[in-house]
Amino acid sequence: MFDGLPGFIHPTVAQATGFVQRSVNNDEKSYLPGWLQNIEREFQSLPEDVKEEIAPDFLEVLNKVQALLKKLYGQKDGITLKTDGMIASLKTT
C-alpha cells in the first residue's frame, strides 16, 4: 500500500482532521500583486454595460480570493489589504 510522500498529508485527511500543512515563502506569493493589478485593470477596461452585468460575479470571486488570502497571510498583509480596496471600490460603484 502506498503511504504517500514523507511529510505529505493527503488533502482528504487534512480536511477530516482539520490539519493544514503549509509553507509560505515570498516566492509563492510574489505573483499575486501583479495578478490582482491585471484582473482589476482588465475589469475596468470593459464596457460599462458589461461591467454592470458581471460585477456581482467579479465581487464574489474577489471575496473568495480575499478570504483565502486572509487565511494564508493574515488581515494586515499588503496583498490582503489590496483586495480590501478592490472590494470596497466595487461596492461603491
Secondary structure, 3 states (H helix, E strand, C coil): CCCCCCCCCCHHHHHHHCCCCCCCCHHHHCCHHHHHHHHHHHHHCCCHHHHHHHHHHHHHHHHHHHHHHHHHHCCCCHHHHHHHHHHHHHHCC
